Amino acid sequence: MKRIILASGSPRRKELMTLTRLPFEVIVTDADESVADNLTPSETVEILSRRKAEAIKENGIVIGSDTVVAINGEILGKPEDKEDAKRILRMLSGNVHQVYTGVTIIDGKNIDTFSVKTDVEFYDLTEKEIDEYISLPECYDKAGAYGIQGMGGLFVKSITGDYNNVVGLPIAEVYRKIKVLKGEFV
C-alpha cells in the first residue's frame, strides 16, 4: 500500500483527511511561501501547494495545499494585529469574497496541481460584532481573519461551492484523485 503524506501542519486539513478513512501521515514543510504580487489567487495557491508537496522527499502520494481569501482579486492574508483584523472584516462585511485552495498531488513522476474556488457572502457586520470577534484568538491564524468552522461561521450568509474548500481542503476531490492513483477508481 502506498504511503499517503499530507504536507501540512494545519489541524483543519488533518481533520478533513481523516474523513477519507485512508491511512496518512503528516509531514510539515518549510517551503518558501513568497510569490510575485502580480499572480492571480488561483495561480498563487497552485504555486504554493506545489512547493509544499515538492519539499517532501519521501516516497508515496504527497499532498500539498494552500488556501487564500480574496476580494476583488486582492489576496487577504492572515491579520497582522487587531487593527488589521478589523480592516479585513470590514472589507468582507456585506460582500461576496472568494476562497481559493490549491492542491498538488504527487505520485512519483505524476504531478496533479489544481485549485478550487468557493464564493462566500457575509452578512453586514456591526462594529460590535467585529470587536467581539477580534477579541478571540480564532481570527489571527486564518487567511481573511475568520474561521468558517468556528465563530466566524456566524458571519456567513451563503456559500456557492465546496464548504470544505473554505475550511482548507476540497477533500471530496482530493479523495477521488487519491483513489484513482491507488487504482481503486478507474
Stockholm file with secondary structure:
# STOCKHOLM 1.0

chainA/1-186         MKRIILASGSPRRKELMTLTRLPFEVIVTDADESVADNLTPSETVEILSRRKAEAIKENGIVIGSDTVVAINGEILGKPEDKEDAKRILRMLSGNVHQVYTGVTIIDGKNIDTFSVKTDVEFYDLTEKEIDEYISLPECYDKAGAYGIQGMGGLFVKSITGDYNNVVGLPIAEVYRKIKVLKGEFV
#=GR chainA/1-186 SS CCCEEEECCCHHHHHHHHTTTCCCEECCCCCCCCCCTTSCHHHHHHHHHHHHHHTCCSSSEEEEEEEEEEETTEEECCCSSHHHHHHHHHHHTTSEEEEEEEEEEEETTEEEEEEEEEEEEECCCCHHHHHHHHTSGGGGGSGGGCCTTTGGGGGEEEEESCHHHHHTCCHHHHHHHHHHHTTSCC
#=GC SS_cons         CCCEEEECCCHHHHHHHHTTTCCCEECCCCCCCCCCTTSCHHHHHHHHHHHHHHTCCSSSEEEEEEEEEEETTEEECCCSSHHHHHHHHHHHTTSEEEEEEEEEEEETTEEEEEEEEEEEEECCCCHHHHHHHHTSGGGGGSGGGCCTTTGGGGGEEEEESCHHHHHTCCHHHHHHHHHHHTTSCC
//
